[in-house]
Amino acid sequence: MNGVNGVALAVFIFFFVAVTVMGFLAARWRAAENANNLDEWGLGGRSFGTWITWFLLGGDLYTAYTFVAVPAAIYATGAAGFFAVPYTILVYPLIFTFLPRLWSVSHKHGYVTTSDFVRGRFGSKGLSLAVAITGILATMPYIALQLVGIQAVLDVMGVGGGENTNWFIKDLPLLIAFGVLAAYTYSSGLRAPALIAFVKDTLIYIVIAVAIIYIPIKLGGFDDIFSAANDKFTKAGAGGLAPAAEGQWAYGTLALGSALALFMYPHSITATLSSRSREVIRRNTTILPLYSLMLGLLALLGFMAIAAGVQVENGQLAIPQLFEDMFPDWFTGVAFAAIGIGALVPAAIMSIAAANLFTRNIYKDFLRPNATAEEETKVSKLVSLLVKVGALIFVLGMDKTVAINFQLLGGIWILQTFPALVGGLFTRWFHRWALLAGWAVGMVYGTWKAYDTPSGTQKHFGNTADVPGIGEIGYIGLTAFVLNVVVTVVLTLILRAVKAPDGVDETASADYKADAGDPGVQTDLPPATAGAPGGH
């Protein structure tokens, strides 16, 4: 990491400029006559077909942080870091059961966010507000981590100077990247990350395909790689590559809890609702596992970094440093561009999703009930900028490990919206007050327990602790979720027994199976856009 890698930097800048141009041109891609509504700016006109949605969801879920952090976890902890692979396999059968229903009812009623649905289903602005605030809080540190991913690449390339460099010069490259991201997201909305996702995912697949063949050849094969990794963890007292028996509950609950939480994030739902039909969602749940295959191969890079003798104080730099050490400079630039662009796509979608939540479920519901579609769009654009500024301040002003811990805390929080969202898609039995109480219990317990649990780098905000009544170490988010469900069920029984007033359900059973061509489905699209081909 001494000096600037000029060749790698030049390749990185080339791809960065290319996707910047694409980001601004995206405003004209499938543009509607009237773009001043959230369906157009925030959901891409709800017109994306199978392949566009697949790339968008892949770009949304498999981020720069994934690219850096998953193999970094393997590098630091061994096979325990592989929990990310089974959870991305578990999640797809799960979402196959409920995402098509969410798409249908959202298109039928013009819902833009999950909070829109919760408000309509349970007739409760309070519950809707709780879901919206949770989504925004969980998304903010996630955006920050995308900027951490870019910063890791810039550090390894030697851009910005050393630790003693003036803060402005050191962070200038990150400020430029942030400014460009903010500008084309404001201009083009969801169409920008949708278009850029093609480049991002193509680069990532190329880099992983080359890395999984080229690096093992240079290191003597996978036998030597696994042997070197096993030696490291055996000497460290970890017992080898596989987690010890006492770590198996943590592994399993982390995988299950993470699977339940993944599609509760606002950015996952935003990408889903941008698709043009219910069938597009169903097809995507069957082909998205291809990304899990990629993730499994990506995770192996952590073992390769050990075998290659990579030594870094910050584990997040292990994989960028591995690329710097093993690849020719020009291909190192390609790999770094894949990581950098892999940060821009999800950061854009996340900021749009958070902005939509604020606009629809805080600003319109509580501040300006009569806000026009044009006013909503203007507010959402401005809030998307503020969200990115907040994430940037978070990254520049705090220890990077704190950002990671807050993102893990965000996973605990967002899981507490599962009963209201997924439960509401299948039944109206849960009482709105019970759901709100269950959410509050889950949030309080999860936050307190995480704060009280040390992480690997801090005194607070760990994500695994003793499971009450079982005596095993498990994922705090899943324990909080179980408490949430228990409180919700018990209180629902009580509230139903005393006939507590229930909210008005504005949905009907047929709404959950509606498709784009059905009568009464709201798409808010002009005829030319509504009929445009998508994803091919």
N, C-alpha and C positions, 0 to 999 in steps of 0.2 A: 504494500500500500504506500510505497514511496514514490512520489512524483505522479504526474498525470499520464495516464495511458492514452496517448493522442489518437491512436488508431481506433481503439474501442470507443473513445469519446466521439470521434467523428461519425462512426456507424450509429451510435446511440442518438446523436443529434439528427442524423438523416431520418431515422424512423420517427423520432419525436416530431420533427417538422411535418413529415408526411401525414401523421395522424392528426396533427393540429389543423392542417388544411382540410382533411376529411371532416373534422369536427365542425368547422364553420360551413362547409358545403352541405352538411347534413340538413341544415335548415331548409334547403330546397328539395330534399329527397322526399318524395311522396307528400309534398306540402299541400295542405287543404286551403281552400279559398279564405276561410276564417280560422286563423291559428290561435286566436285569443280565447282559448278555453283549456282547461286542464286535461281534457281528453287528448287534445293535440300536443300541447307542450309536455305534459307530465306522463302521458301514456302512449305517445307516438301515434295517436289517431286510432288506437286499439285495432291496428290493421296488420300486425306482423304475422307472417306465416311460420311454418314448422322450423325451417332452418334459421331464419332470423331470430326467432324466439330461442332456439337451441343455443346459438352463439351468444345471445344476450344473457340468458340464464347462466351459461357457463362462464361468461365474463364477469357476471355478477357474483357467483358463488365461489369461483376458483380465482382468488385475488392475488395481488402481489404479496400480501401477507401470507397467504397459503403457500406460495412459491418459496418464500423465505422461511416461514415459521415451522411448517411441517417437517422438512428435513432437518431444520435446526433442533427440533424436539428429539428426533432420532439421534442426532449428533450428541445431544446432551444426556439423554435418558435411555437410549436403546430402543428395543421393540415396543416399549410402552407408548412411544410416540405414534405408533401405527393406529391408535384408536380412531384417528381421523378417517382412515380408509373404510372400516366397517360401518361407521355412522353414515357415510355418504352412500353406502349400499342399502342400509336399512331405510333411509329416508324416501327412496323412490316408490316402493310399494305403499308407503304411508301416504305420500302426497297424491298417489293415483286415486285414493279413496275420497279425498276431500277437495283438491284443487279444482277439478271440473265443476263441482257444485258451487264453489266460491266464484269461479269465472261466470257461471250462468246467472246467479242471482245478482252479481255486480253489474253485468251487462243489462240485465232486465231493468234494474233500478238506477243505473248510472253511477254506481258507487265507484269512487276513485281510491279509497283506502280501506283497510280492515276496520277502522273505527267507524266509517260510514256504514258498513254492514252491521256492526255491533249495535249502533244506534238504531238502525232500522229494524233489526231483529228483536231487540229487547226493549225498544222505546225508552232508552236511558242515555241521556247526554252525559251523566256522571260516569257511567261505565265506559262510554265511548271516549271520554276525556282521559280516563285512566289508561286505556289501551294506547291512545295517541301519545301521551307523555312517556309511557314506557318505551314505545317505539323510537321516539326522538332521543331519549336518554341512551338507549342501547346502540343507536346508530352513530352517535357522535364520536365515541372512541374508535369505532370501526373505521370511520373515515380517516381519523388521525393515523391509524396503523397503515393505511395505504400510503400516506405521506412518509411514514417511517420506512416503508419498503423502498420508496424512491431514494430516500436519504441514504439507506444502506448501500445502494448501488453507486451513488455519487461518492460516498466515502471510499469505497474500494477503488474507484477510478481515479481517486486523488483530487477530485474537484472540490473547490471551496477552501483548500488549505488545511493546516493542522489545527489542533485544539487551541493554539495561542493566536490564531488569526482573528482579526476583527469580526465580531458576530455578523455584521451585515454582509461582508464579503463571503464568510463561511456559508451563510444560509442563502445567498443570492440565487444560486441555481434552483434551490427548492422554491424560493419565492417566485421565480420566473415560471416554473412548472405549474405552481398553484394559480398564478395569474392567467395562464393560457387555459387551464382546465376550467376556471371560473367563467372566462369569457365565452368559450364555445358552449358550455352547458347553459348559460344564460340565453345565448342566441338560439341554440338548436334544440334544447330540451332533451328528451329521451332518445331522439333520433341520432344524436351525436354518439353516445356510447354504443348504440345498436350497430352503427356503421363501423366504428372503430373496433368493436369486438371481433369482427372477421380477422383483422390484422393481428390483434392480440392473441387470439387462440391459435391461429396458424403458426405464429412465431413460437408459442409455447410448445406446441406439438413437435415442431422441428427441433427445438433445443433439447427437449426430453428424449426424442428418438436418437439424436446424435449422442447425447450424454450417456445414455444407457448402454450404448455400444462402444463408443470411443474411450470413455474414461476407464471402464474395466479392462480394456485391452492394454492401456498404459500402466495400469496398476497390477497386472498379472492375473486377472480373472476374479470372478466372484468368490472363489474359495479363499483367496488371499484377503479380499475385502472383508468378508465375514469373520475370518480368523483374527484380523487386526482389530476389528470392532469388539469381538468377544474378549480378546486380551485386555483391551482398555477397560471394559466394564468389570471384568473379573478382578483386575488389579485395584479398581476403585471400590471394591467391596460390594458391587451390585449383583454379583452372582452370575454374570454373563449377560447375554443379549436379552433374554426373555425376562419379563417382570417376575418378581418373587410371588409366592402364593398369596401373601397379604395384599399384593397390588392388583389382584384379579378383579375384585369387586370395583375398585376405582376404574379400572380399564373398561369393564362392562357398563357401569353406570354412566361414565363419561360418553361412551359411544351412544347409548340409548338416549340420554338426556340431550346430547348435541343433535341427534337425529330429530327429536321432537321439536327442538328450538329452531332449526335452520330455516324453515319456511314460515316461521312467525315473524322474522325480520321484515320490516317494511320494504326494503329493496327487493327481496325475493317476490313479494306480492306485486310490487309495481311492475317488475318484468313479466310476471304471469298475466296480469290484467291487460298488458299491451298486445297480447295475441288476438288473432281475429276470430277464433272459433273455439268451441269446447273441445273439438277433436284435436286441435293443435296441442292443447295441454295434455291430452291423453297420449298422443304420439311422443311428446317430449319426455314424459315420465319413463317411456320405454327406451329412449336413446341417450338420455342424460347419463346413465351408468358408464358410458364410454369415458366420461371425465374421471370416474372413479378408477378406471384402469390407469389413466394418466397419473392420477394422484398416487397410486401404489408405486409406480415407477419413480415418480418424483421423490417419494419418501426415501428410496434407496440411496439418494444422493447424500443423505446424512451419514450413512456408513462409508460411502466413498470419501467423504471429507476426512473421516477418521483415518482411513487407510492412506490417504494422500498426505497425512501429517499436517493438516491445516490447524493452526493455532490462533485463535482469536479470543479476546476478552469478552466481546459481545457475541453470543451465539447466533444472533440474527445476521452476522456478517459471514458465517461459515460458508454458505453456498455461493454468494457472490465471490468470496475469496477463492473457493474451489474452482470456479469458472476462470477467474483471473490466472490461477496457477496452471491449469490443465489445458485450456484452449488456446489456439492462436489468437492474436489480438483482435483480428477482424470478427471472428466468431464470438469472442467474448463480448464484443459490442452488440452482436445480435442477441445474445443471451440477456445482457443487461437491458436492452430495449424491450425484450419480452417481459421482464420484471417491471420495468418502468411503465409500459403501456398497460400491463396487468394491474397497475395501481390506478391509472386514470379512468378506466372503464367503470369499475365498481364505485370509486369515489364519486363519479358523476351520478350514477344511479342512486346511490345512498343519499346524496344531498337533495336530489329531486324527491325521493320518497319522504324524507324528513320534512321538506318544505310543503309537500302535499298534505301531510298530516297536520302541520300547523295551520295551513290555510283553511282546510275543510273542517277540521274538528276543534280548532281553538278560535281562530279569527272569525270564521263564518258562524259557527254555532254559538259563540259567546260574545263576540265583539261587533260583528257586522252581519246580522242575519239576512239582510237584503242585498248583500254584495253581489254584483253582476259577475258573469263568467269572465269578462275582461279584467275586472278588478281582482278576482281570484288569481288569474294567471299572473298579473303584475306582482301581487303579494308573494306568490309562490316563487317567482324568479328572484325577488329580492331576498327572501328567506334562504333560498338555496345558496346565495352568496354569503350570507351571514353564517350559515352552518359551516361552510368551508373555511371562513375566517376563524371561527371558533376552533375548528380542528387544527388549523395551522398554528394558532396561539398555543394550543395544547401541546403540539409537537415541539415547538421552539422553546417553550417555557418549562417543560417538565422532563424528568428522567424517562427515557424510552420504556424502561421496564414498568413504570407506572401506567403508561398508555396501554401496555399489554394486559396488565392486571385489571384495568378498567374495562377493557374489551371482554375479558373473561367474566367480569361482574355483569356486563351487559347481556351475556348469554344466560345467566341466572335470571335476570329480570325479564327478558323477552319470553322465556319459557312460561312465565306466569300468565301470559295472555292466551295460552293454549285452550283452557276450558271455555272461555268466552267465544273464541273464534271457531275452533274445530267443533266444540260441543254444540255451539249455536247452529252450525251447518247441518246437524243431524237431528237435533231435538230442541223443543222450546220448554222442556221440563224445568231446566235450571232457572231459579228465580234471579232476577237482575241484582237484587240486593245481596243475595248469597254469593253470586259471582264476584261482586265488588269486594265483599268481605274476604272471600278466598284469595283474591288477587292481593289484597292488602297484607294478609297473613304470610303469603308466599314471598312477597317483596320484603317485608320486614325481617322474616327469618333468614332469607337468603342473603340479604345485605349484612345483617348482624353476624351471621355465621362466617361469611366470607371475610369480613373485617377482622374477625377474631382468629382467623386461621392464617398462619404464615405461608407465603409463597416461596418459590425457590430463590427469589431475589429480594423480597421485602418482608417486613414483619406482618403485613396485612394482605388481604385479598387473595388468599389461596382459593382453589376451587374444589378440593376434596377434603373431607373431614369425617369423623365418626358418624355413622347413621344411627340415630336414636333407636334403642330397642333391639338392634341387630348386632352391634359390636364389630361391624366391618367398616372399612374406609370406603366412602362412596362420594359421588358427585353431589355437591351441595345443591345445585340447581334442581336435580331430580328429587332430592329429599324435600325441598321447598315446594315443588310441584305436587308431590303426594299430599303434603299438608294442605295445600291449596284446594285440591280435589275433595279431601275429607271434609274440610270446613264448608265448601260449596254444597256438597251433598247433604250434610247434616242440617245446615241452615235452610236449604231448600225444603226439606221435609217439614221443618218447623214453620216456615213462612207459608207453605201450602196448607198446613193444618190450621193456621190461624187466619187463612184467607187474606193475607197481606196483598195490597193492590199491586197488580202486575202491569207492566208497560204494554203498549200497543205494538203488535207485530205487523209491520207493513208488507211483509213478504207472504207468499202463498207457496204451497208444496210444489206446484208446477214450475215455479220460478227457478228451482234448483236443478232443473233439467233442460232449461231453455237454451236455445242456440241462436246464433247471430241472425239467421233468416226467419226466426219465429215472429209472429205478430206481437207488437208491443215492446220489443226489445229496444232499449235506448242505446244508440251508438253515437249520436250527435255527430255523424259524419256526413259530408256532402256526398251525393251519389257517386261522383267519380272516384273518391277515395274509398268509399265503402266497398266498391266493386273491384278495387285494384288487386292484382295478384300479389301474394305475399310469400316471401321465404324461398322462392325458387329462382 
